[in-house]
Amino acid sequence: MGTQGTQESNQQAGAGGTGRRALLGAAVLGATGSVLGLAGTAHAAERSRSGKGLGSLPVPTIIGHRGASGYRPEHTFGSYQLALDLGADIVEAGDLVPTRDGHLVCRHEPEIGGTTDVASHPEFAGRRTTKVLDGVSTTGWFTEDFTLAELKTLRAVERIPANRPHNTLYDGRWEIPTFEEVLKWQDEQTRKRGKQVWIYPETKHPTYFRKLGLGLEERVAKLLHKHGKDRKNSPVVLQSFEPSSIQRLNKLVDNPIVVLLSGASSRPWDFVEAGDPRTVADLITRAGLREIAGYAQGIGPTLDLVIPKDAAGNLTTPTTLVKDAHAVGLVLHPYTMRNENPFLPANFRKGTDADAYGDSFGAFRTYFATGIDGVFTDNPDTGLLARADFVNG
């Protein structure tokens, strides 16, 4: 972000950022109440539903990570639909990457060799290539080398079949959704279900795509404006790992926006490109969080920033991140809770099978007790049951 980025965020702090954070007040209060006791959490969750915007959602909020990706191939309408059917409060639909002809599609990464059947299409064999993506040499097929029409001939497959062999049953069933299709689906589902459906899209590798002439933020803003979903209480929460992308979105739309945070020693790629030496550890200091609060309404930290693990992978003592973020008006939606053993803290695993479930309820309970405002999970039904246990316990 550099000096320019800091100035930009300071300017935006006086340009309505604080006012927009106010809409999330009920969610912050709800999570803060949870550290006082279970009864406090129950009252906070009830209170949050009477608010506006994100404040209308239960606390802690259950966010379907790439849909219900514990049960269906991620970023498909099958996965999104199931997340709603299971009761997710918000569906992460989707991770946004561009096509060669400038459309936004939903894929976890621009490289699609592991999430589609592109390798079985001989007509695209020549598209396989190696690129440097945020400093990492990556080989495969990339969305920016395909037109939307070409991508629509592909079908989604399970990304981690070793952990989710049951999901491979659905390989080849669904195509790659566009962001505009998701926005229309959101409206259809809202009408059918008689309640507002929320989505939580992410701009992926925005600096990389801007260099290719495929800037994401303007495309996102244009579609949100077209569909009337660019306001402070619109049911669309925007997120990115690059603070400069969030700052850019903050100037283009009034949606609630969230800065994603990876490991403490990592650096956002836009910082690397700009020569900004700061790491995530710097961003989660009180000063860093105050700066983020000038242009965003929340943070999405990795769960390890909320409760670190020891060398054996067991949970240790919670950090002060929840308290510090709430002190400056930011909500916290950490990621990602999954039911399978390899993704759980070591002290919540059962056995050693890579696809077996561990004690995910115990892990949810431990994270909820820190006062987080919500959580991304591949298993929304598990998250909802865990929340009910926690709130009513």
N, C-alpha and C positions, 0 to 999 in steps of 0.2 A: 504493500500500500504506500509506504514511503511518506514523505512530508506532505505531498499533495493529497494523499488519501486521508491523512490526519486532518488537514484543513477542511477537506470536503465533509468529513464526519462532524467536525465542530460546527460548520455552517448549518448542516442539516439538523443539528440538535435544536437550533432555534427556528427551524422551519416546519414545525408541526410534529416532530418525532415524539416528543414527550406526550402530546395530546393523544396521539395514536396508541401509545403504550397504555393509556388509561383504560382502553377497552378491554385489556386483559387483566384488569385489577381483580376481578372476581376469581380468576384462575389462580393468581398469585396468592390471594387470601386463602383460597381453598387449600393449596399445598402447604402454606404456612401453618394452617390449622392442624394439618395432619401430624406435625411434630409435637403437638400438644396432647394428642390422644385420639383414639379411634372415633369417639363421639364427635370431636371437633371436625374430623374429616367428613363424617356423614352430613353434618349440618352444612359444611362448606360445599359439598357436592350438590346438595339440594339448592343452596343459594345460587350456585353458578348457573343452574339451568334457567333462572329467571333473568339473566343478563342478556347482553347483545354480543354479536360477534363470537369470538372464542369463549367469552364469558358465559355463553349459553350452553356450553358443553359440560358434561360431568367431569369431575376432578377426582383422581388423576385420569386424564384423557387417554383412551386406548386408540392408538394409531396403527392401522393395518399396513405393515411395511411391505411396499410393492404389492399391496393387496393382501391376500391371505396366502403368502408364498410358502408357508409351511405345508400347504395342501395342494397347490396348483402352481404350474410354472409362472414365475414372477412377471409382472407388467404385462398381463393379458386381461382381457375382459372377464375371463373365467376367474382369475385371481381377484380382480377388483369386485366382481359381483359377489363372490363368496365372502369377502371381507364384510360387505354390507349385510349379507344374510346372517353372518355370525354375530353381528351387532357392533362392529367397529365404529367408533365415534368419528374418525377421519380415515380416509383411504389415501395412501401415498401413491397417487396416480398423476404423474409418474416422474421418473428421472428423464429429463428432457435433453435430447441430442438432435442435431439437424441432419437433414438429407442434403444431397448435392444441390437439389433445386429449392432449398430453403424452407422446407416444411419441418415442423417439430414432431418427433416421434418419441415413444416411451420405451427406453431400453436402459438397463442398469449402467452400461458403458457404451461408448461408440463402437467398440470392438464387439462384434455379434457372433463370432465363431462358437462361443460357449452357450449362447442363449437362443440360437435359431438353427434351422437345418441348412444354413447356407452352404456348408461343406458338401452336402449331397446334391448341390445344383451345379452340374458341369459347366453351365453357361456362365457361371461366376467364378470359376477356378482362377482365371487370370486376375481377379480383383484382390487375391490374397497378397498381402504386402506387410512390410515392417515399418512402423512409425515410432517416433519418440513422443510419448504421451505424458505430459507433465514430468519429463525427465526420465521416464522409464521406457526402454525399448520394448515394443509390443507388436507381436505378429498375429495377423488374422485379417478379418474383413471389417471395414469401417463404414458406418452409416453415411458419412460425408462423401463416400465414393459411389453411392447408389441414389437413383431417383426414388421418389416415393412409390411410383408405380412398380419399380423393381423390388423394393422392400416388401411390397404387399404380396408378392409371389412367395415369400418365405413364411415359415411357420415357427412358432416358439417351441423351445424344448426346455427341460429342467436344467438349471445351471449347476446344481450340486447333487448329481444322481447318487453318489456314494452315501450321502446323508439322507437323501429323500428318494429312495428307489420307487416308492409308491407314486411319486409325482410323475414318473416317466410314463405312466399309463396315459397321461394326457399330452404327451409329446405329439406335435403336429396338428393339434386341434384348433389352436387360435393363431390369428395373424398379429402383426405388430400394430398397436393402436397409435393413432396420431393424437396430439394434444387437443386438437379441435374436436375430434371424435369423443375424447374424454369429457370435454366441457358440455357437449350435447348429451352424452350419457348421464352426466351429473344431473342435468335438468330433467331428463326422462325418469331417472330413479327418484328424484325429489317428488315429482308428481305422483308416481306409482306408490310410493311408500308414505306419502302424506307427511313427511318430515324432511327438513333440509339435509341434504347430503353434502359433506365437506370433503375437499381434496387438498393435497399437500405436495405440490410438484417441486422439483429441484432442478436448478440449472447446473448441468454437468460440464466440468472443464471449460468454463466460460472464457478464460484467457486464451486457451488453445484454439477455440472456435473463432474468437474475435480475430485472431491472427490470420485465419483462413477466410476472412470476410463473411463469416456466418454468425455474427453476433446474436446471442441468445435473448438478452434482456428486452431488446426492442421487439422481437418477434413474440415473446411472451406477453408483453404489455399490449401489443396490437390485438392479440386474440382476446385477452381479458377485457379490453375496452369494447371490442366488437360484441362480446356476449354479456356486457354489463356487469362484469365481475372484477372491477378494478377499484373497489371502494373499501373503506376501512372496516366495514362490517360484512364484506363479501365473504362467502364460504370457501375461500381459496387462500391458503397459507403458503407463502413462497419461502424457499430455503436454498442455501448454497454454502459450500465449503470455502468460497472465496469472498472475503469481506467486500472487495470492490464491486463484485456482482450485486451484492445486497445493497450497497450504496447507490449503484446505478438504478436498480429496481425502485429504491426509495424515492428517486426523482421522477420515475415514470408512472407509478401507480400508488394507491393508498392502502393496498392490502397489508395485513399483518405479515411481517417478514422475520426470518430466523437465520442466524449465523450458525452453521454447523462447525463443530470442533473435533478434530481428530486427536491423536495422542499428544501428550504434553510437549514432547520434544520435536514434533513435526512443525513444518512451516506451510501455511497456505501457499498454493502455487503462485498466486498473484503477488505475494510477498517476495517469493524467489525471483520472479521476473522483474520486479521493481527494485530489487536490491534492498528490501526491507529486512533487517536481520531478525526481527521478532519471531518468536515461536508461539505455539498455542499456550504455553506456560505464561507468556507475557500477556496474552489476551484474557486469561482468566484471573489475573490480579484484579484488585479493586479498581485500579485506574483503567485497566484494559476493559473491564466490564462497563465502567462508566462511559467509555468511548463508544463501545458497541451500542449502549442504550441511547446514544445520540442519533442512531440511524436505523435501529432494529428494535423489535418488540420481544425477541426471545433468543435463546441459544439452544442448539441441539448437540450437546456434548456426547462423546462416547461414554458408556457406562463407567469405564475405568477412571474417568475424571470425577465421577461422583463417589465411587468407592473403589480405591485402588486394590490391586491383587498383589500378593506376595510372590516369591520366586516359584512356589508350588502351584500357583494359580488360585489360591484361596482368597476370599474377600478379607480385607483388613478394616481399618477405621475410616468412616466417611470423611471426606474433605469438607471444607467450608464453602464449597462452590454454590450449593443451593442457597445458603443464607446470604452469601455475597451477591449473587445474581438477583435475588428477591429484593435486596436492599436498594438496588438501582432500578427496580421495576421490570426486570426481565423474567419471563417464564422459562422453564427448562423442560425440554422434551428429549431426553437422552435416547440413545440407540445402542444395540438392538437386542431385545429379548427373543430367544429361540428355545424351543423345548428340548432339542437334541443335546446329548452329552457333550460333544466337543465344543459347543457354544456356551455352555454354562460354566460358572465358577467351579473350581475343582471340588469344593465342599458341598456342591449340590448335584454332583453326578452320581449316577447309579450304574454300576458295571462299566464296561469298556466299549460296548458296541457303538459304532459311529452313528448309527441311525436310531439308537434307543433313546427314550425319553428319560431325563433325570428329574430331580425335584424342582421343576420350574416354578411351582407355587411358592416354595420356600424362597426362591430367588426373587420372584416378584415382590413378595412381602417385604423382604429386606430392602429392596430399592425403593418401594413406596414409602417405607418408614423414614427415608431421608427428607421427604417433603417435595419430591419432584412433582411437576404439574401434569406429567403425562409420560408415555413411553412408546417407542416404536416396537412393534412385535410382529413376527411372522405368523403368530398363532393368536389372532384376536379373541377367539373364544376362551382360551386359557387366561388371557389377560383380563377379560371381563369377569370371569369367575374369581380370579385372584383379587380384583378390585372389590367385588362384592364381599369376599371374605374379610378384606382389610377394612372396608368402610363399616360393615355391620358387625365386625368381630366382637 
